[in-house]
Amino acid sequence: MIGLTLKQLRYFEALARHQHFGRAADACSISQPALSQQIKELEAMFGTPLVERGRREIRLTPIGLGLLEKARQILLTVEELDDLVRAAQGPLSGRLRLGIIPTVAPYFLPTIIADLAGRFPGVDLNLREAVTHSLIGDLQDGRIDLAVVALPISEPALTEFALFEEDFVLVRMSQDADKPVPSPIALQAMRLLLLEEGHCFRDQALSFCEFGETRPGALMEGSSLSTLVQMVGAGMGVTLIPEMAVDLETRSADVAIARFPHPRPSRTIGMVWRKTNPLADQLMQVGAIIRAAGMGARGSKQPVSQE
């Protein structure tokens, strides 16, 4: 099609993703009128509307949905061609878009940033913090290069690289410090504080407590591990947090930490990236650096299995 540009496809993909002209324009770092003009030019090329414009959001027309599928394929191919050039040039350099889950980011990012800068001084690290589901979608659509998440992901199109394992600990009020550590069954009878829906750590905690499809009525939710720990300190219940979060999150809270007997609840932290990414060898080197940093963190240990 004469006149169709990658820039227009990027703008259209952003509009489809954000479903709002203003938010899409912000994401593309252009003005809303400029974005609207590019979309109008696309619609003129196709001779039909690509979006249905509502007062608060937009929807793609059937032709728009078809274009979106092809646009994402094209943009991902262009990204991988760029990565192929970078892979041929040797050591990793340029932009590296790293996603990381919220239950790892605050406790691990400073070490990752410092270690990667020391090993790959030519890398421009772009960070995105989001829940696992969002990061996997970003990976598959080519918006990030790799993600640090809890494994397994079990997506056929993604490579998984185990980094380290860490245990979960129980956080309870300080006056309960000398009480026996409750069993998973006993935890079901307590007021359990957990992260909101969408966090994989929530599901892992529920699995350890052996809840089935039904959820306890006493369960309460928080938006972050920090909020949960402060809620415990206020006498609102008990919670579980990963070992790496203990030092930071309990520093200003009147709580006690208890470690479960074996077999302890734990998680495997790992990296994932697209199998088609030409930078796979360089990403393995990044993984080795992050693994070394993780093995030095409090309570971490060698993963059970490695790629």
WOHUTA-V80284 format. One record per residue. N is the residue number from 1. PSI is psi as a letter, one per 20 degrees, with the letter a starting at -180 (999 if undefined). NEAR is the number of other ideal C-beta (glycine too) atoms within 12 Angstrom. D_CENTER is the distance of its C-alpha to the mean C-alpha in Angstrom with 1 decimal. Layout:
n = [N,N]
psi = [PSI,PSI]
near = [NEAR,NEAR]
d_center = [D_CENTER,D_CENTER]
This chain:
n = [1,2,3,4,5,6,7,8,9,10,11,12,13,14,15,16,17,18,19,20,21,22,23,24,25,26,27,28,29,30,31,32,33,34,35,36,37,38,39,40,41,42,43,44,45,46,47,48,49,50,51,52,53,54,55,56,57,58,59,60,61,62,63,64,65,66,67,68,69,70,71,72,73,74,75,76,77,78,79,80,81,82,83,84,85,86,87,88,89,90,91,92,93,94,95,96,97,98,99,100,101,102,103,104,105,106,107,108,109,110,111,112,113,114,115,116,117,118,119,120,121,122,123,124,125,126,127,128,129,130,131,132,133,134,135,136,137,138,139,140,141,142,143,144,145,146,147,148,149,150,151,152,153,154,155,156,157,158,159,160,161,162,163,164,165,166,167,168,169,170,171,172,173,174,175,176,177,178,179,180,181,182,183,184,185,186,187,188,189,190,191,192,193,194,195,196,197,198,199,200,201,202,203,204,205,206,207,208,209,210,211,212,213,214,215,216,217,218,219,220,221,222,223,224,225,226,227,228,229,230,231,232,233,234,235,236,237,238,239,240,241,242,243,244,245,246,247,248,249,250,251,252,253,254,255,256,257,258,259,260,261,262,263,264,265,266,267,268,269,270,271,272,273,274,275,276,277,278,279,280,281,282,283,284,285,286,287,288,289,290,291,292,293,294,295,296,297,298,299,300,301,302,303,304,305,306,307]
psi = [p,p,i,p,q,h,g,g,h,g,g,g,h,g,g,h,g,i,k,p,g,g,h,g,g,g,h,i,l,r,q,g,h,g,g,g,g,h,h,h,h,g,h,h,g,i,k,q,q,h,q,o,o,r,h,h,r,r,q,q,r,g,h,h,h,g,g,g,g,h,g,h,g,g,h,g,g,g,g,h,g,g,h,g,g,h,h,i,i,c,q,p,r,a,p,o,o,p,q,q,q,h,j,h,g,h,i,h,g,g,g,g,g,g,h,h,h,h,h,m,i,j,p,o,p,p,q,p,p,r,r,g,g,g,h,h,g,h,g,h,j,j,i,r,h,r,q,o,r,p,q,q,h,l,p,h,i,q,p,p,o,p,g,r,q,q,r,q,q,p,p,r,q,h,i,j,h,i,q,q,p,q,r,h,g,h,h,h,i,r,o,p,p,r,r,r,q,h,p,h,h,g,h,g,g,h,g,h,i,k,p,c,h,q,q,q,h,i,p,q,q,r,i,r,h,g,g,g,g,h,h,g,h,j,k,i,b,r,r,q,q,q,h,i,i,g,g,g,h,j,h,k,q,m,r,q,p,p,p,q,r,q,p,q,q,r,q,p,p,r,q,q,r,p,h,i,p,i,k,g,g,h,h,h,g,g,h,h,g,h,g,g,g,h,i,i,q,p,j,q,r,p,q,g,q,q,999]
near = [15,5,12,21,19,19,24,32,34,33,37,43,38,34,41,36,27,22,23,24,33,21,19,30,23,17,22,27,14,23,16,23,13,20,33,25,19,33,38,22,22,36,25,17,21,24,10,17,20,34,33,20,21,12,8,11,19,29,19,29,21,16,21,28,18,18,33,30,20,21,33,27,20,25,30,30,21,21,34,24,20,22,32,19,16,29,24,15,16,15,19,34,22,24,21,37,30,41,36,38,43,36,44,46,31,24,33,38,28,18,28,37,24,17,28,35,19,15,25,30,15,19,30,19,31,20,29,26,26,28,31,38,22,25,39,31,23,33,38,28,29,32,30,36,44,46,49,49,44,41,33,25,32,15,22,13,20,33,30,34,35,32,44,38,30,37,33,38,35,43,44,39,29,20,13,23,17,11,16,13,25,22,19,25,13,18,34,24,18,29,24,37,40,43,36,22,17,20,35,35,38,38,25,31,41,30,21,30,33,18,24,10,6,10,19,23,11,19,29,25,26,32,21,30,41,28,25,42,39,27,32,39,28,20,18,26,31,38,47,48,50,48,37,40,37,30,20,25,32,30,15,12,30,20,35,24,33,31,22,25,14,9,11,23,31,32,42,34,48,38,46,42,42,34,21,23,37,24,38,28,21,32,39,24,26,36,38,25,33,40,33,22,30,38,25,19,32,24,27,31,24,18,27,15,14,19,23]
d_center = [36.5,38.3,36.4,32.8,30.4,26.9,26.5,27.5,25.1,22.2,23.5,24.0,20.5,19.1,21.7,20.8,17.1,18.0,21.2,23.0,25.1,24.4,20.6,20.7,23.3,21.4,18.4,21.1,22.9,26.1,28.4,28.3,31.8,30.9,28.1,30.4,33.1,30.9,30.1,33.8,34.8,32.5,34.1,37.5,36.9,36.1,38.8,36.9,34.2,30.6,29.2,30.8,30.7,30.5,31.0,27.4,25.4,26.1,26.2,26.7,30.0,30.5,31.2,28.2,26.0,27.7,27.2,23.5,23.1,25.3,23.8,20.3,22.0,24.0,21.3,19.3,22.6,23.4,20.1,21.0,24.5,23.6,21.5,24.7,26.8,24.6,24.7,28.5,28.8,27.9,25.6,22.1,22.5,21.4,18.0,15.0,11.7,8.9,5.2,4.2,3.7,7.0,9.2,9.2,9.0,12.5,14.2,13.4,12.8,16.5,17.5,15.1,16.4,19.9,20.0,18.7,21.1,23.9,23.4,22.5,24.2,24.1,20.3,18.9,15.4,13.2,10.0,7.3,5.5,4.0,4.3,4.3,7.1,6.3,4.3,7.3,9.6,9.0,9.8,12.7,14.0,14.0,12.2,10.2,11.8,9.6,6.3,6.7,6.1,9.2,11.8,13.4,11.7,15.2,14.7,18.0,16.9,14.3,15.4,14.1,15.1,15.4,15.4,16.8,17.3,17.7,19.7,19.2,22.0,23.8,24.2,27.5,30.2,32.2,35.4,34.0,33.4,36.4,35.8,35.0,31.4,30.9,30.2,27.5,30.3,31.4,28.0,28.4,31.3,29.5,27.7,24.1,21.5,17.9,14.7,14.7,14.0,10.6,9.3,9.8,11.7,14.1,15.0,15.6,17.9,19.7,20.3,21.9,24.0,25.2,24.8,25.5,24.9,26.6,24.9,27.1,28.6,28.1,24.3,22.9,19.4,17.8,14.9,14.0,15.3,17.8,19.2,19.6,21.5,23.7,24.5,25.7,27.8,29.3,30.5,28.3,27.2,25.3,21.7,19.7,17.3,16.1,18.7,16.9,16.8,20.5,22.2,20.3,20.1,23.6,25.4,26.6,26.7,29.7,28.2,28.8,26.6,27.7,26.7,27.2,29.7,28.9,27.1,24.4,21.1,18.4,15.1,14.4,11.6,11.3,10.3,10.4,12.0,14.6,17.9,19.8,18.3,21.6,19.9,19.2,21.8,20.4,16.8,18.5,20.1,16.9,15.8,19.2,18.9,15.6,17.3,20.4,18.7,17.0,20.4,22.0,19.8,21.5,21.8,19.8,21.6,21.8,19.7,22.1,21.6,20.5,20.4]
